[in-house]
């Protein structure tokens, strides 16, 4: 597995990231097509994409950082088959080498289902083990997502 860093996604990368997003995130967060996903990306500035590719170039994970409200934010998605094998920590550590601060929203419950019908497992424990502070007082409560803010600082 290798991590490829780029400032923009190619059309092929975008489709693979969208497939990963729709397979791994709760169904309420799914995008219908790459155009809708691109609209989401267009609202974010200073993007850096980190693509986790296997030996034959297939996307197995994606992380990205971006600027929002003068803070550095991030998101990570790892293929379910690779979760629990240290791959997420590897990508997260890669981001930590590049940034001095990372902020994110993390779903902190197990009430959401993925498109395949399986329950979405909250990654809060993963982030706590990796040095993130859970900021319980700052929550995102929308129709599509209920999440808590997390922060890591060097």
N, C-alpha and C positions, 0 to 999 in steps of 0.2 A: 504494500500500500504506500502510496506517495501523496503528499499534499501539494497541490498546484495553486499558486496565488495569482489572481488576476483582478483588475479593477472593473471589468465588465464580463458579462456572461455571453458566450456565443449562443446562437439559436439552439444548437444541439445541447449545450450545457443547460440552457434555460428549460428545455423540455425535460431533461433528466432531473434537474432540481425540482421542477414542478411535480413530477411523478413521485419523487422522494417525499416532498412536502405533503402531497395528498395521501400517500401511503402511511406516513408516520404521525402526522398531526391529527387532532380531532377533526371529525367530518365538518363541524361548523366553521372551521378555518380553511376548508378546501377552496381552491380556485378552479373555475370551470375550464379555463384555457390559458395559454401562455400570454395572451393579451391582457387578461385580468391580472395575472401575476406581474407582468411588466408594469402595469399601472401602480401596483403596490411598490415596486422597486423605484419607480420614478419619483415617488414622494420622499425618498431618502437620499441624503447627501453624503459625500465622501465614503463611498462604498468600497470595500475590499472583500473579495470572495475567495474562499479557501475550499477547493474541491478535493475530496478524498477519492482517489481513483485506484482501482485494483490493477493487477498486472496487465490486463488487456484493455484498460482505459475506461471501464464502466464506473459510473459514479456510485459510491457507496456511502458518502457522507458529504455534507456541505455546512460550512460555517461562513458567516459574514459579519463584518463590522460596518458601522455607519454612524453618522453624527445626527443627533436629535437634541434640540434644546441645549446646545453647548455641552452635551455629554456624549461619550463614546458608548454606543449600544452594540449588542451582538445577538446572534441567534445561531444555534447549532442543531442539525438534524443528522442522525446516524441511522442507517438501515437497521431494522429490528434484529436481523440475523447477526449483526456485529455488536449489539449492545451487551454490556457486561464483560467485554474482552479488553478493556483498556484503550480502545480506539477513541472514545469520546474524550478521555483524559489527555490523550496525545494531541488531539486537535485543540483542546482548551489550552494546554500548555503552549502550543504554538501561538495562539492568540495572545496569551499573557506575555510572551517574549516580545511581541510587537507593540503592545499597548500598556499604559500605566494604570488604566481604569477600564472596567467593563461593566455595563449595566444591562439588565435584561428583564423581561417579564417571564415568569414561570407559573404554569398551571399548578396549583397546589392541592389538587383533589383528584379523585379517581372516578368522577361522575361522567366523563365524556367518552364517547365511542369514536373509534376510527372508522373510516369508510368500509373496512372489511368486517365491521361488527365487533371487533375486539375492543376491550377497554383501553383507554389511553392511560399509561402509567406515568404519574407525575415524576419529573426528574429532580424535585427539590432536594432529596437526600444526596444525589450525585453532586449538586452544586455546593451543598454544605461541606461535603467531604473534600471538595476542591477549593476551599478557602473563601467561598462567597458568603456575604452577610445577607440574611433574609430581612428585608425591611417591611415588616408586617403592617406598619402604619400606612404604607403606600400600596394601594390596590388598584387594579384595573377591573372594573365590573361592567362588562358590555354584554349584549345579547349573544355575541359569538364567543366570548372568552371571559373567564374569571381567573385572575392571576395576581401574583404578588411580585413586587419589585425585588430584584437581587442586585448586589454590587460587589465587585472585587476591586481592591486597590493595591497596588504594589507597595 
